[in-house]
Structures are given as structure tokens and as C-alpha cells.
Amino acid sequence: MRTEVVFDIGDVLVRWSPRRLYDRLIADAEARDRFLAEICPPEWNARFDAGEPMPEGVEAHAARHPAHADLIRAWWSRWPEMLGPAIETSHACLNALKAKGARVHGLSNFAAETFEIARRMYPILDRFDVLVVSAHVKTIKPDPAIYEILERRTGAAPEALYFIDDRPENVAAARARGWRAHLFRGEAGLTQAMVEDGLLEPHELPLGTGDEA
């Protein structure tokens, strides 16, 4: 039974953080932290990952918080500025897996509109054999339902799947279904896991691995 590898996208293949944008828009660190914790917290963004249209959702949120309306609107209008550099070692591992004939899939919490933006910016996102984006299926990790969707679409048995994600709760949910999984904490750890878990041989690893921010 050949292993099929499943990559998360955000902070596994591509760095993403609202702070990349709001560090420029809100100079005061305390005010910035408060805005990202109380006005635009992760729970609010998760609504878009679950399928709520982002442009309309952002505009409605701006109307509810007029004092912060311009900053809220930037969440959509300047969303690409939240993206950081590609995580090159992860890209290289994905390409190495594809080169040796492995099936490689994507499983990501992502808004529909912003995924299309990211897809245009990072061609690696078109290399998946099967891709499940949370907004497209109206279900987000770590809900077991989204893992079941990927199993069904790939036709792979749970024990044939190997998942790479940066969130402990998402990794735990995959393991609960019988998948093998690696908690991504950096590029060096990924290459070590690729070898130790039998996915790539040492000579197949990308050169110059590291953990640049």
C-alpha cells in the first residue's frame, strides 16, 4: 500500500498572518493586538473558511464597527499583504514526492475568494491530485467530516494517508481517523520526518533546508 501525502497550505506551504498587514496599518502594538483579538479575531475569519462569502462578510462587519471600518475593509481589499514567502523546503518536498510518483493532496481551511488569489500567486497549489478547501465543502478542520471528504475523494484508506499540518488539533483529528501525521514546526523537522517516516530517501531531499521566517 503506497502512502499518499496530504499537505495543509497556510504556514506549511505558504506563510500567512494578518499581522503582516496590520503591523503596517496599526502602529501601536497594544491597539493592534486588541483589534486582532476583539474586532477581527480568528473565530471571525473562520466564518469565511467555513464558506461565508468574504467580501460581503467583511462589509457587514465594517458596518457593525464603524470606528474600525477602514481597518476591517482592509482584511479583504489588502488580503494579499497577509501572505509571506513560500516555504521553499515544503515546496521542494512536495515536488520530490510528485517526481517519484506519489499521490499528493491538499486539505486546507481557506476562504473561497482568497484561495483563488493564493492559487494565482503560488503555482504549487495546482499540483495536488485531490484538493479539499474548507469553504468549498462548508466544513473546517478539525471537524472529522472534512477528513472523511478527502478520504472519499481520494479513495485512500485512512492508514494510507500521511498528513502535514501546523495545528495540533488538526493533526490530532487526522490521527484519530487512523492517518499518520506530522505536526509542522519548521523546514528541518519536515525533511527529517520525510526520511524517518519512509516518504523520501535522503538523496531525494531538497538541498539547503532551513527554518527561515
JORA-V949937 format. One line per field, one symbol per residue. psi: psi as a letter, one per 30 degrees, with the letter a starting at -180 (. if undefined). burial: # if it has 24 or more other C-alpha atoms within 12 Angstrom, else .. A space follows every 50 residues. Layout:
psi: ???
burial: ???
//
This chain:
psi: jkkkkjkldkgeekkkkffeefeffjekeeeeeeefeeeileeeefeeef fkkeeeeeeeeeefiffgeeeeffeefgefffkalkjeeeeeeeeeeeeg gkkklkjkjkkeefeeeeeefjfffgfkekkjkeefghklkgkfeeeeee eeefgkkeffkjkjlfkeeeeeeeeffglllkjkgleeeeeeeeeeggek leffkklhlahk.
burial: ..##############.##.##..#......#..##..##...####### #####.##..##.....#..######..####################.. .##############..##..#.##.################...##### #..#.#.#.########..######.#.################....## ....##.......
//
